[in-house]
Amino acid sequence: MNTSKLHFDNVSDKWEKLEKDSIYYMWSELKQIHMIRNLENSKVLDVGTGIGTMAVQACLHGADEVVGIDVSESMVQKANKSALDAKCSQKSMFTVMDAKKMLFENNRFDIVTCSAVAEIEPELHRVLSEIRRVLKPGGNLYLLLIQNTFFNRVWTKTMMFINKKPEWEPRYRYLRTEDEIVSILPPHMHIIKKYYFGYTAFNPLFAFPFVKKALLPFSLNYLEPALNTFFSVSNMLQRLFANSTFLVIRKDLNERNVQTYRSLSGS
């Protein structure tokens, strides 16, 4: 059995509680949805949907059809319940499927979202190739990437040691940099935008529930935008101190577009 499937089947109850109780998770999903901006009248695929949080938000923000896939049957069951509770089950479908071997036809989706996958999937290049296949020409992949930085690595190892949370372990097994993502992008796909958020200054707040409950909403609404403004003077500073990067990756309309982009970028 696939290790990640077995793992997430076993920890799905804990993961559900973590997402539903965490102000940060709710804020993160909404921030991603708001950065997409063009969900209306679109067909959306959510890869690694988990309990369906991102997919449900896509439904609630105007998508015509949302499909969520995950390797964990237990997670998919919870995603179906989440959609039912949110009254968007008629526009959504969740199914157990390996993202490296999708059963969808070519060019089916306008938008693909993918959160909490890059850090747990050793063969991410195969996932990206499948996403390219099912994404319509001109469509966008929105990939949430937890930064492979010194601060994130130290913080993650420290918290796993202190809290002994087995559900955290696979989430940070394959931290990757933006450059590593670029190196494994399939042909005809390129990054067109980057958004940095979730600065590591927030990390201590996650360790103490009573602090998180009192201060996290203030931090997310005011401190995070202030930090973003401060670090935005340098792309290097943003990459160093941001917890997450939201990459907008476009599938080109045709080969001519690819050649034009490469000539302009000097690649």
Secondary structure, DSSP 4 states (H G I P E B T S, - for coil): --HHHHHHHHHHHHHHHHHHH-HHHHHHHHHHHHHH---TT-EEEEET-TTSHHHHHHHHTT-SEEEEEES-HHHHHHHHHHHHHTT-GGGEEEEE--TTS--SPTT-EEEEEE-S-TTT-TTHHHHHHHHHHHEEEEEEEEEEEEB--HHHHHHHHHHHHHH--TTTGGGGTT-B-HHHHHHHPPTTEEEEEEEEEEEGGGHHHHH-HHHHHHHHHHIIIIIHHHHHHHHTT-HHHHHHHEEEEEEEEEE-SSHHHHHHHHHHHT-
